Amino acid sequence: MTHESSAPREASQLAAHLAPTLTLLRTVAAEGQLTRAAERLGQPQPTVSRTLARLGEQLGTPVVTKQGRGVVLTRAGTLLCSAAEAAVRELESGCREVVEELDPNRGKVVLGFQHTMGRALVPRLISEFREQGPGVRFGLAQGSREEMLSRLRTGGVDLCLVSPIPDGPEWESAQVAQEELVAVVHTGHRLAGRDGIRLAELAEDDFVGMRPGYGLRRIVTDLAAAAGFTPRFAWEGEEVDTARGLVAAGLGVTLLPKALSVAAPGTCEIPLRPAAHRAIGVVWPAGRQLPPAVRAFRDHATGR
């Protein structure tokens, strides 16, 4: 059987008793006189004197001593005052964060999103929102769909943008965008140059895909299943640019959101027939109260 030292427990109990008097001690140290300290605190001077005396009794040693017409802190008082300064700074910092968090124009939004959304969608949403809330700060996190949902579940992010949009009772969500998906093939591929293809025409090709847990991996797998085949993933990665590069090297085909401008060198983008899209949604935990700034960004993103 082990015996835990009582010192930490005693220190914790003492700190709980001392906390209300720390501001008083800091004020006395700053003023160097009980009368001025009492005036600054808005308390009668006898009350301040009794509080300091009681503090000394709790510590087992005086915290102030007379010097001329004023008072100075003893060594014990100086040590305690130093700790009080650090504690108050931390508390003030925390209070500032709380105040900003509750102000929709000064809060912070921690936004999670999948890699494929960082090039256009996320910058656009933030840029538009900052026009109405220029004081709001953003923290950004990107990763796989499952990673972002996991961080949302544990409070690591406030909101996340994912596709496919999850269902189930633990989530609330709203669609914010829809992107066309196209087949991306090498310029020398047998289907390159076509104005449209059926997905089943790629059934015998090697696929370049995202790793399991990534939204696009699930979308491609589901679309292929609907087309009557199981894609053969010869290459797996985490970045769309890598996927495009592997296609450009002639190592396979893939499905990706349509390029922002022109197709990457060495690749050709072909629309699917029937057309395929992915819905992108903003997601938050069901029943969780969102801070004002987070709620404002969510409403902006969803057009509420």
Summary of the structure (lengths in Angstrom):
residues: 304
radius of gyration: 31.0
end to end distance: 60.8
largest distance: 97.8
contacts: 910
relative contact order: 0.13
helix: 44%
strand: 26%
